[in-house]
């Protein structure tokens, strides 16, 4: 008797939960380290470099938005083992993963009048872009008739984003900005 039989889970359910768990751990680690870098750059380093500077930031707002963001991660963790599906075959896991990737747009909107918006803007749009690509991959793969395979295919897009995020977080060099500037026409990329 193996674990799959005793838990009465089909092999596809075990595989999906394993992929979800790995993606959850990878995502929360990247967002945690990114959050640390953001707070260090916006609130700690800027205050230490010039204590008399009049930068318009809000530690409380950023802390609250981060807290809510990580509460969504809690919901994502609970959804790892949930195999239910809603309209269009979307699982609760995909809904919470979407909320995590799109949440920076909410943070961007509420921070629009602050100087810290420059730090939030790139990540909000990059996350939204990769979420959109993952959604396109999901619905394209779903057209073949299997919601689980479609969900797993969308994980590839999220995983690629997270690999780029790790390169940027720990490489010390811009990764996404470099590619964005390469995609822009030269007259636009020079003005950035």
Buried (B, 14 or more C-beta within 10 A) or exposed (E): EEEEEEEEBEEEBEEBBEBBEEBBEBBBBBBEBBBEBBBEEBBEEBEEEEEEEEEEBBEEBBEEBBEEBBEBBEBBBEBBEEBEBEEEBBBBBBBBBBBBBBBBBBBBEBBEEBBBBEBBBBBBBBBBBBBEBBBEBBBEBBEEEBBBBBBBBBBBBBBEBBEBBBBBBEEEEEBBBEEBBEEEEEEEEEEE
